[in-house]
Amino acid sequence: MVIGLLAGRGNVGRTTLSLALARLAAERSKVSLYEYDVVSPKLIPFFPWQAEEVKRRITDIDREKCTLAGKCLEACQFGVIKREGDSVRHRLHLCRGCGACREVCPERAIVWKEVPCGEIGRGEQGNVTLHAARLRPEEGWDGFLTRKLRETFPQQGDAVLKAPLGLSAPALRMVKESEAFVLVSTVHPHVEDEVKVFGEIVQGFGVPGAVVLNLSAEVPESVSRLCQSLGLTTFSLPRVEGLAPGRELLAEAPELRPTLEEIIAWGGGK
């Protein structure tokens, strides 16, 4: 069982659902829970998480050597270097470390430097092991950290994967090994458009897909028909009154256990 949770918008219950599914699956066997949303890793507070600082290599400018030739501005694809009057501004947090600017500088005024970009670690609680990373607030590129997280803790065994926010390539890369995809959403004016995009993703990967509508007692008829036409399974989870931040879904709403069990079984869990 490897279930990947996606969301096209925030505050839809992706964290509480991924944690509840992992806890439930862990009643039968060990489960790995991956927090790939390194910008907002809300799963970390639920575990005794231990992490180490991670650094990445970026470029910087040796001001004594720089003659404002401008070649670096032309080479940089990420808007890191900007001309400001008689000087250049180097926005370190945007640098991808590709080194293109360094290669074209005629004065060899571009140098390498290492900077902290976040932290990566793990936390174990019962049969659930959390693998997570947290991006530094001033860091502008999360791609390096998510890749580093995957390299440090390769996916194995039963797992629940919480993707970065969005339905685009960065999120899909993090959950591409999933055996089943879940779109976590709510009933909102554009939910059908969101479901259509998700349906195309599922068809492209050739894996089962399900739509979980959180905070909803039932799936609207129009959404149900759309999901049926796209080959998607639907689940609904009603609003849990008084579910405070930091509280777990299974503990606060045991009546949802049957539905969560259905999702686990649908996703290949025993």
TORKOL-4160 file (C-alpha; in steps of 0.2 Angstrom, whole numbers, padded with zeros to 4 digits, m for minus):
270
<pt num="1" X="0000" Y="0000" Z="0000"/>
<pt num="2" X="0007" Y="0017" Z="m0005"/>
<pt num="3" X="m0006" Y="0031" Z="m0005"/>
<pt num="4" X="m0002" Y="0048" Z="m0012"/>
<pt num="5" X="m0012" Y="0063" Z="m0005"/>
<pt num="6" X="m0014" Y="0078" Z="m0017"/>
<pt num="7" X="m0023" Y="0094" Z="m0014"/>
<pt num="8" X="m0026" Y="0109" Z="m0026"/>
<pt num="9" X="m0029" Y="0121" Z="m0012"/>
<pt num="10" X="m0024" Y="0123" Z="0006"/>
<pt num="11" X="m0034" Y="0121" Z="0022"/>
<pt num="12" X="m0044" Y="0105" Z="0016"/>
<pt num="13" X="m0038" Y="0093" Z="0029"/>
<pt num="14" X="m0024" Y="0085" Z="0020"/>
<pt num="15" X="m0013" Y="0084" Z="0036"/>
<pt num="16" X="m0027" Y="0077" Z="0047"/>
<pt num="17" X="m0032" Y="0064" Z="0034"/>
<pt num="18" X="m0014" Y="0058" Z="0030"/>
<pt num="19" X="m0010" Y="0056" Z="0048"/>
<pt num="20" X="m0027" Y="0047" Z="0052"/>
<pt num="21" X="m0023" Y="0035" Z="0037"/>
<pt num="22" X="m0006" Y="0031" Z="0043"/>
<pt num="23" X="m0012" Y="0028" Z="0061"/>
<pt num="24" X="m0025" Y="0016" Z="0055"/>
<pt num="25" X="m0014" Y="0006" Z="0043"/>
<pt num="26" X="m0001" Y="0005" Z="0057"/>
<pt num="27" X="m0013" Y="m0005" Z="0067"/>
<pt num="28" X="m0009" Y="m0020" Z="0056"/>
<pt num="29" X="0009" Y="m0016" Z="0051"/>
<pt num="30" X="0023" Y="m0003" Z="0050"/>
<pt num="31" X="0020" Y="0012" Z="0040"/>
<pt num="32" X="0031" Y="0026" Z="0034"/>
<pt num="33" X="0023" Y="0043" Z="0033"/>
<pt num="34" X="0031" Y="0056" Z="0021"/>
<pt num="35" X="0029" Y="0075" Z="0024"/>
<pt num="36" X="0034" Y="0082" Z="0007"/>
<pt num="37" X="0026" Y="0099" Z="0010"/>
<pt num="38" X="0042" Y="0106" Z="0016"/>
<pt num="39" X="0035" Y="0124" Z="0016"/>
<pt num="40" X="0022" Y="0120" Z="0028"/>
<pt num="41" X="0026" Y="0103" Z="0036"/>
<pt num="42" X="0011" Y="0102" Z="0048"/>
<pt num="43" X="0014" Y="0084" Z="0052"/>
<pt num="44" X="0030" Y="0087" Z="0062"/>
<pt num="45" X="0022" Y="0093" Z="0078"/>
<pt num="46" X="0013" Y="0076" Z="0080"/>
<pt num="47" X="0030" Y="0066" Z="0082"/>
<pt num="48" X="0046" Y="0067" Z="0092"/>
<pt num="49" X="0055" Y="0073" Z="0077"/>
<pt num="50" X="0074" Y="0074" Z="0076"/>
<pt num="51" X="0082" Y="0083" Z="0062"/>
<pt num="52" X="0099" Y="0089" Z="0055"/>
<pt num="53" X="0103" Y="0105" Z="0046"/>
<pt num="54" X="0105" Y="0104" Z="0027"/>
<pt num="55" X="0115" Y="0115" Z="0016"/>
<pt num="56" X="0115" Y="0118" Z="m0002"/>
<pt num="57" X="0128" Y="0126" Z="m0014"/>
<pt num="58" X="0124" Y="0142" Z="m0022"/>
<pt num="59" X="0134" Y="0156" Z="m0031"/>
<pt num="60" X="0139" Y="0173" Z="m0024"/>
<pt num="61" X="0148" Y="0188" Z="m0032"/>
<pt num="62" X="0166" Y="0193" Z="m0027"/>
<pt num="63" X="0163" Y="0212" Z="m0027"/>
<pt num="64" X="0182" Y="0216" Z="m0029"/>
<pt num="65" X="0183" Y="0206" Z="m0046"/>
<pt num="66" X="0166" Y="0211" Z="m0053"/>
<pt num="67" X="0167" Y="0224" Z="m0067"/>
<pt num="68" X="0148" Y="0224" Z="m0072"/>
<pt num="69" X="0151" Y="0215" Z="m0088"/>
<pt num="70" X="0133" Y="0209" Z="m0087"/>
<pt num="71" X="0135" Y="0192" Z="m0094"/>
<pt num="72" X="0129" Y="0184" Z="m0078"/>
<pt num="73" X="0112" Y="0193" Z="m0080"/>
<pt num="74" X="0110" Y="0186" Z="m0097"/>
<pt num="75" X="0114" Y="0168" Z="m0091"/>
<pt num="76" X="0103" Y="0167" Z="m0076"/>
<pt num="77" X="0086" Y="0160" Z="m0079"/>
<pt num="78" X="0079" Y="0163" Z="m0061"/>
<pt num="79" X="0081" Y="0181" Z="m0059"/>
<pt num="80" X="0094" Y="0180" Z="m0046"/>
<pt num="81" X="0105" Y="0193" Z="m0052"/>
<pt num="82" X="0099" Y="0211" Z="m0055"/>
<pt num="83" X="0108" Y="0227" Z="m0061"/>
<pt num="84" X="0105" Y="0241" Z="m0049"/>
<pt num="85" X="0114" Y="0257" Z="m0055"/>
<pt num="86" X="0132" Y="0255" Z="m0054"/>
<pt num="87" X="0131" Y="0238" Z="m0044"/>
<pt num="88" X="0122" Y="0221" Z="m0045"/>
<pt num="89" X="0111" Y="0213" Z="m0033"/>
<pt num="90" X="0112" Y="0195" Z="m0030"/>
<pt num="91" X="0096" Y="0187" Z="m0022"/>
<pt num="92" X="0104" Y="0172" Z="m0014"/>
<pt num="93" X="0087" Y="0164" Z="m0009"/>
<pt num="94" X="0082" Y="0162" Z="m0027"/>
<pt num="95" X="0098" Y="0154" Z="m0033"/>
<pt num="96" X="0097" Y="0136" Z="m0040"/>
<pt num="97" X="0115" Y="0133" Z="m0039"/>
<pt num="98" X="0116" Y="0129" Z="m0058"/>
<pt num="99" X="0132" Y="0138" Z="m0060"/>
<pt num="100" X="0128" Y="0146" Z="m0077"/>
<pt num="101" X="0132" Y="0163" Z="m0071"/>
<pt num="102" X="0149" Y="0157" Z="m0065"/>
<pt num="103" X="0153" Y="0149" Z="m0082"/>
<pt num="104" X="0150" Y="0165" Z="m0092"/>
<pt num="105" X="0158" Y="0178" Z="m0081"/>
<pt num="106" X="0174" Y="0185" Z="m0090"/>
<pt num="107" X="0182" Y="0191" Z="m0073"/>
<pt num="108" X="0178" Y="0174" Z="m0064"/>
<pt num="109" X="0169" Y="0185" Z="m0051"/>
<pt num="110" X="0156" Y="0172" Z="m0047"/>
<pt num="111" X="0161" Y="0161" Z="m0032"/>
<pt num="112" X="0153" Y="0146" Z="m0024"/>
<pt num="113" X="0146" Y="0146" Z="m0006"/>
<pt num="114" X="0136" Y="0134" Z="0005"/>
<pt num="115" X="0121" Y="0141" Z="0014"/>
<pt num="116" X="0108" Y="0132" Z="0026"/>
<pt num="117" X="0092" Y="0129" Z="0017"/>
<pt num="118" X="0082" Y="0119" Z="0030"/>
<pt num="119" X="0082" Y="0103" Z="0040"/>
<pt num="120" X="0078" Y="0085" Z="0037"/>
<pt num="121" X="0074" Y="0071" Z="0050"/>
<pt num="122" X="0063" Y="0057" Z="0056"/>
<pt num="123" X="0052" Y="0053" Z="0071"/>
<pt num="124" X="0044" Y="0037" Z="0076"/>
<pt num="125" X="0029" Y="0034" Z="0086"/>
<pt num="126" X="0022" Y="0016" Z="0088"/>
<pt num="127" X="0021" Y="0008" Z="0070"/>
<pt num="128" X="0022" Y="0025" Z="0061"/>
<pt num="129" X="0038" Y="0033" Z="0056"/>
<pt num="130" X="0038" Y="0051" Z="0050"/>
<pt num="131" X="0051" Y="0057" Z="0037"/>
<pt num="132" X="0050" Y="0075" Z="0035"/>
<pt num="133" X="0059" Y="0091" Z="0030"/>
<pt num="134" X="0057" Y="0110" Z="0035"/>
<pt num="135" X="0062" Y="0124" Z="0023"/>
<pt num="136" X="0070" Y="0139" Z="0031"/>
<pt num="137" X="0058" Y="0154" Z="0030"/>
<pt num="138" X="0070" Y="0165" Z="0020"/>
<pt num="139" X="0074" Y="0151" Z="0008"/>
<pt num="140" X="0065" Y="0153" Z="m0009"/>
<pt num="141" X="0067" Y="0136" Z="m0017"/>
<pt num="142" X="0060" Y="0120" Z="m0010"/>
<pt num="143" X="0065" Y="0109" Z="m0024"/>
<pt num="144" X="0082" Y="0105" Z="m0017"/>
<pt num="145" X="0075" Y="0100" Z="0000"/>
<pt num="146" X="0062" Y="0089" Z="m0006"/>
<pt num="147" X="0074" Y="0080" Z="m0017"/>
<pt num="148" X="0086" Y="0078" Z="m0003"/>
<pt num="149" X="0072" Y="0071" Z="0008"/>
<pt num="150" X="0068" Y="0058" Z="m0005"/>
<pt num="151" X="0087" Y="0053" Z="m0006"/>
<pt num="152" X="0089" Y="0052" Z="0013"/>
<pt num="153" X="0074" Y="0042" Z="0016"/>
<pt num="154" X="0069" Y="0031" Z="0001"/>
<pt num="155" X="0052" Y="0025" Z="0000"/>
<pt num="156" X="0049" Y="0007" Z="0005"/>
<pt num="157" X="0035" Y="m0004" Z="0012"/>
<pt num="158" X="0018" Y="0003" Z="0016"/>
<pt num="159" X="0018" Y="0022" Z="0015"/>
<pt num="160" X="0007" Y="0037" Z="0015"/>
<pt num="161" X="0014" Y="0052" Z="0005"/>
<pt num="162" X="0008" Y="0070" Z="0008"/>
<pt num="163" X="0013" Y="0079" Z="m0007"/>
<pt num="164" X="0017" Y="0098" Z="m0008"/>
<pt num="165" X="0002" Y="0109" Z="m0012"/>
<pt num="166" X="m0004" Y="0109" Z="m0030"/>
<pt num="167" X="m0008" Y="0098" Z="m0044"/>
<pt num="168" X="0007" Y="0102" Z="m0055"/>
<pt num="169" X="0024" Y="0094" Z="m0058"/>
<pt num="170" X="0033" Y="0097" Z="m0041"/>
<pt num="171" X="0019" Y="0089" Z="m0032"/>
<pt num="172" X="0017" Y="0074" Z="m0043"/>
<pt num="173" X="0036" Y="0071" Z="m0043"/>
<pt num="174" X="0035" Y="0068" Z="m0024"/>
<pt num="175" X="0021" Y="0055" Z="m0026"/>
<pt num="176" X="0025" Y="0047" Z="m0042"/>
<pt num="177" X="0028" Y="0029" Z="m0034"/>
<pt num="178" X="0010" Y="0029" Z="m0027"/>
<pt num="179" X="m0001" Y="0014" Z="m0030"/>
<pt num="180" X="m0016" Y="0025" Z="m0028"/>
<pt num="181" X="m0019" Y="0044" Z="m0028"/>
<pt num="182" X="m0031" Y="0053" Z="m0017"/>
<pt num="183" X="m0037" Y="0071" Z="m0020"/>
<pt num="184" X="m0042" Y="0079" Z="m0004"/>
<pt num="185" X="m0054" Y="0094" Z="m0006"/>
<pt num="186" X="m0070" Y="0102" Z="0000"/>
<pt num="187" X="m0086" Y="0107" Z="m0009"/>
<pt num="188" X="m0081" Y="0124" Z="m0017"/>
<pt num="189" X="m0086" Y="0133" Z="m0033"/>
<pt num="190" X="m0072" Y="0126" Z="m0043"/>
<pt num="191" X="m0071" Y="0109" Z="m0036"/>
<pt num="192" X="m0077" Y="0101" Z="m0052"/>
<pt num="193" X="m0063" Y="0109" Z="m0062"/>
<pt num="194" X="m0051" Y="0102" Z="m0049"/>
<pt num="195" X="m0058" Y="0085" Z="m0051"/>
<pt num="196" X="m0056" Y="0086" Z="m0070"/>
<pt num="197" X="m0038" Y="0090" Z="m0068"/>
<pt num="198" X="m0035" Y="0076" Z="m0055"/>
<pt num="199" X="m0044" Y="0064" Z="m0067"/>
<pt num="200" X="m0032" Y="0068" Z="m0080"/>
<pt num="201" X="m0017" Y="0065" Z="m0068"/>
<pt num="202" X="m0024" Y="0048" Z="m0063"/>
<pt num="203" X="m0027" Y="0042" Z="m0081"/>
<pt num="204" X="m0009" Y="0048" Z="m0085"/>
<pt num="205" X="m0001" Y="0038" Z="m0071"/>
<pt num="206" X="m0013" Y="0023" Z="m0074"/>
<pt num="207" X="m0017" Y="0020" Z="m0055"/>
<pt num="208" X="m0033" Y="0021" Z="m0045"/>
<pt num="209" X="m0039" Y="0038" Z="m0040"/>
<pt num="210" X="m0051" Y="0044" Z="m0026"/>
<pt num="211" X="m0059" Y="0060" Z="m0021"/>
<pt num="212" X="m0061" Y="0063" Z="m0003"/>
<pt num="213" X="m0072" Y="0078" Z="0001"/>
<pt num="214" X="m0068" Y="0084" Z="0018"/>
<pt num="215" X="m0080" Y="0094" Z="0029"/>
<pt num="216" X="m0095" Y="0087" Z="0019"/>
<pt num="217" X="m0108" Y="0075" Z="0024"/>
<pt num="218" X="m0111" Y="0069" Z="0007"/>
<pt num="219" X="m0104" Y="0070" Z="m0011"/>
<pt num="220" X="m0114" Y="0082" Z="m0022"/>
<pt num="221" X="m0123" Y="0073" Z="m0036"/>
<pt num="222" X="m0114" Y="0083" Z="m0049"/>
<pt num="223" X="m0097" Y="0079" Z="m0042"/>
<pt num="224" X="m0102" Y="0061" Z="m0040"/>
<pt num="225" X="m0107" Y="0060" Z="m0058"/>
<pt num="226" X="m0091" Y="0068" Z="m0064"/>
<pt num="227" X="m0081" Y="0056" Z="m0054"/>
<pt num="228" X="m0090" Y="0041" Z="m0060"/>
<pt num="229" X="m0087" Y="0047" Z="m0078"/>
<pt num="230" X="m0068" Y="0048" Z="m0074"/>
<pt num="231" X="m0067" Y="0032" Z="m0065"/>
<pt num="232" X="m0064" Y="0040" Z="m0048"/>
<pt num="233" X="m0070" Y="0033" Z="m0032"/>
<pt num="234" X="m0078" Y="0046" Z="m0020"/>
<pt num="235" X="m0078" Y="0047" Z="m0001"/>
<pt num="236" X="m0085" Y="0061" Z="0011"/>
<pt num="237" X="m0080" Y="0065" Z="0028"/>
<pt num="238" X="m0092" Y="0076" Z="0038"/>
<pt num="239" X="m0086" Y="0091" Z="0048"/>
<pt num="240" X="m0079" Y="0087" Z="0065"/>
<pt num="241" X="m0085" Y="0100" Z="0077"/>
<pt num="242" X="m0072" Y="0107" Z="0089"/>
<pt num="243" X="m0057" Y="0098" Z="0081"/>
<pt num="244" X="m0043" Y="0110" Z="0087"/>
<pt num="245" X="m0026" Y="0112" Z="0079"/>
<pt num="246" X="m0015" Y="0098" Z="0085"/>
<pt num="247" X="m0029" Y="0086" Z="0088"/>
<pt num="248" X="m0030" Y="0069" Z="0078"/>
<pt num="249" X="m0045" Y="0065" Z="0068"/>
<pt num="250" X="m0046" Y="0047" Z="0074"/>
<pt num="251" X="m0045" Y="0052" Z="0092"/>
<pt num="252" X="m0058" Y="0066" Z="0091"/>
<pt num="253" X="m0070" Y="0057" Z="0078"/>
<pt num="254" X="m0070" Y="0038" Z="0080"/>
<pt num="255" X="m0086" Y="0038" Z="0071"/>
<pt num="256" X="m0076" Y="0041" Z="0055"/>
<pt num="257" X="m0066" Y="0025" Z="0057"/>
<pt num="258" X="m0077" Y="0015" Z="0045"/>
<pt num="259" X="m0075" Y="0027" Z="0031"/>
<pt num="260" X="m0056" Y="0028" Z="0034"/>
<pt num="261" X="m0055" Y="0009" Z="0034"/>
<pt num="262" X="m0064" Y="0010" Z="0017"/>
<pt num="263" X="m0051" Y="0022" Z="0010"/>
<pt num="264" X="m0036" Y="0011" Z="0017"/>
<pt num="265" X="m0044" Y="m0005" Z="0009"/>
<pt num="266" X="m0047" Y="0004" Z="m0008"/>
<pt num="267" X="m0029" Y="0010" Z="m0008"/>
<pt num="268" X="m0023" Y="m0008" Z="m0006"/>
<pt num="269" X="m0021" Y="m0009" Z="0013"/>
<pt num="270" X="m0025" Y="m0025" Z="0021"/>
